[in-house]
Amino acid sequence: TGYFLERIGVQSLDELPELAPFLPDMDDMEDELERVAASGGPVETSAEAPAGAAANVVGEPSGDTVGE
């Protein structure tokens, strides 16, 4: 949205950096998918929010001061 672009300090989507360098390699993804399938389901990681934690609703400001 325009608000998002304004908050991160760019004028258009064309100014955003490439995403591909930050994505995992396909070989890593295949290994992870095999591990999850072998375990019978998704495995919680430390990056996931703990049970009962509130998440921001899309479109509502969080009060963060990113870029300021």
Buried (B, 14 or more C-beta within 10 A) or exposed (E): EEEEBEBEEBEEEEEEEEEEEEEEEEEEEEEEEEEEEEEEEEEEEEEEEEEEEEEEEEEEEEEEEEEE
